[in-house]
Amino acid sequence: MTTICCAPNPLYTLAVDEAGTTSDRHFVGAAFVTPEPDLWRDRIEREIGYPYSLHFHKLARKPDGRYWATKVLLELLRRHPDWYAHFIHIDRQLVDQSRFGNEDSIEFNYWMGQLIKRRTTRPGRCYNAIVAERERRRGDRYMPQVLQDQLDKRSYFDDAPHVDLTIDLARHDRLLQVADLIGSATRQLHQPSGNPIKEEIANEVAALVKPTGGIIRTYQRIYPWHWRPNAVSKGA
């Protein structure tokens, strides 16, 4: 993984994963952000005591080791303030598929690129963005080569933060598994699987989403983006 030097500006790590596919009705991209990536990796390894990946789609219908490890992870998110997260939720019935040439790969690249660009705009910061690897169309260079070029140009011409983009397998990085949890749980709420364990975990993740009004709890650190045509719709 490439690490960039941007002193004296703070360096944040952005772990990005998607839930569902762009052939499903509901597609969610999620980003887990922290200035302490190694600390979070150590916390998760030390406290969950579970050697396997925490992928949401692998949760069984009854409590097992992955379920209890996920519960511990949720408690870590509630307990520690050194993180925040974002997700983009797309109801694809609202999307004009012709704008992507009806190509799933092009649509996927567009939405994930929008999430990364939208969430790396804070002045005075630099980002290492780690994107979960996925099955891509042969010859697809968008992620990371083309998007990296776009981010570099934005940084140079618009005085935007520098973003260094890398690709990794989710099973290799616990931070990507946190992003998977946030994205998959959000999708579960819009497209229920009928699995009661997934429903329980999804509701716990929903409790971490920052509300649009009223009292905001310190642990509500997930910023929602429910995409709508020609508008940004906020709310859980």
Secondary structure, 3 states (H helix, E strand, C coil): CCCCCCCCCCEEEEEEEEECCCCCCEEEEEEEEECCHHHHHHHHHHHHCCCCCCCHHHCCCCCCHHHHHHHHHHHHHHHCCCCEEEEEEEEHHHCCHHHHCCCHHHHHHHHHHHHHHHCCCCCCCEEEEEEECCCCCCCCCHHHHHHHHHHHHHHHHHCCCEEEEEEECHHHCHHHHHHHHHHHHHHHHHCCCCCHHHHHHHHHHHCCECCCCCCCCCCCCEEEEEEECCEEECCC
